[in-house]
């Protein structure tokens, strides 16, 4: 189930948010979203994901050096939650001038 959730998020982001890439270590239910190409600083990035996309993601800065311009998403949840999350992200992303 987790592997399918990982694939669902990866495919959704690749399709609808091409300037965001997914980093998956392969052994967990956590993914990092690399949003460097959006051209936002860390504060703007957190605001975009948390306020604009209404997603309760964790800023990558919490995890130390190398976490800049990344956000962490937990895919260990029901698929319906991820479907809504990806719809929110798709909608917020479409308002960006990227």
C-alpha positions in Angstrom: 0.0 0.0 0.0 2.8 2.4 0.9 4.6 1.7 -2.4 1.5 2.5 -4.3 1.1 5.7 -2.3 4.7 6.7 -3.1 4.1 6.0 -6.8 0.8 8.0 -6.7 2.5 11.1 -5.2 5.5 10.8 -7.6 3.3 10.5 -10.7 1.0 13.3 -9.6 3.9 15.7 -9.0 5.7 14.8 -12.2 2.5 15.4 -14.1 1.1 18.5 -12.5 4.0 20.2 -10.8 7.1 19.7 -13.0 9.3 22.1 -11.2 9.0 20.0 -8.0 10.9 16.7 -7.8 10.4 13.8 -5.4 13.2 12.3 -3.4 12.5 8.9 -1.9 15.0 6.9 0.1 13.1 3.6 -0.4 12.7 2.5 3.2 10.1 4.7 4.7 6.7 6.4 4.3 8.4 9.9 4.0 9.2 11.7 0.8 11.1 14.9 0.4 9.8 17.4 -2.2 12.7 19.3 -3.8 11.2 22.7 -4.7 14.4 24.6 -5.5 13.2 25.3 -9.1 10.3 27.3 -7.8 12.7 30.1 -6.9 11.3 30.7 -3.4 13.2 31.1 -0.2 12.4 28.7 2.6 9.9 31.0 4.2 8.0 31.6 1.0 8.1 27.9 0.2 6.7 26.9 3.6 3.9 29.5 3.1 3.1 28.1 -0.4 2.8 24.6 0.8 1.1 25.2 4.1 -1.1 28.3 3.4 -1.7 28.2 -0.4 -1.8 24.4 -0.9 -3.2 23.8 2.6 -0.8 20.9 3.3 0.6 20.2 6.7 4.1 19.5 5.5 7.4 19.8 7.4 10.0 22.2 6.1 13.2 20.5 5.1 15.2 23.0 7.2 14.1 21.0 10.3 16.4 18.2 9.2 19.6 20.2 8.9 21.9 21.2 6.1 20.8 20.1 2.7 17.1 20.4 3.7 16.9 23.9 2.3 14.1 24.5 -0.3 12.6 21.0 0.5 9.4 19.9 2.2 8.7 16.5 3.7 5.4 14.7 3.1 4.1 11.6 4.9 2.5 9.1 2.5 1.6 6.6 5.3 -2.1 7.5 5.2 -5.3 6.5 3.3 -5.1 7.2 -0.5 -8.1 9.5 -0.2 -6.0 11.8 1.9 -3.2 11.9 -0.7 -5.7 12.4 -3.5 -7.0 15.5 -1.8 -3.4 16.6 -1.0 -2.4 16.3 -4.6 -5.5 18.2 -5.8 -4.6 21.0 -3.4 -1.0 21.1 -4.6 -2.1 21.0 -8.2 -4.5 23.9 -7.7 -1.9 26.0 -5.8 0.8 25.2 -8.3 -1.3 26.4 -11.2 -1.5 29.9 -9.7 2.3 30.2 -9.7 4.0 32.0 -12.6 6.7 29.3 -13.0 
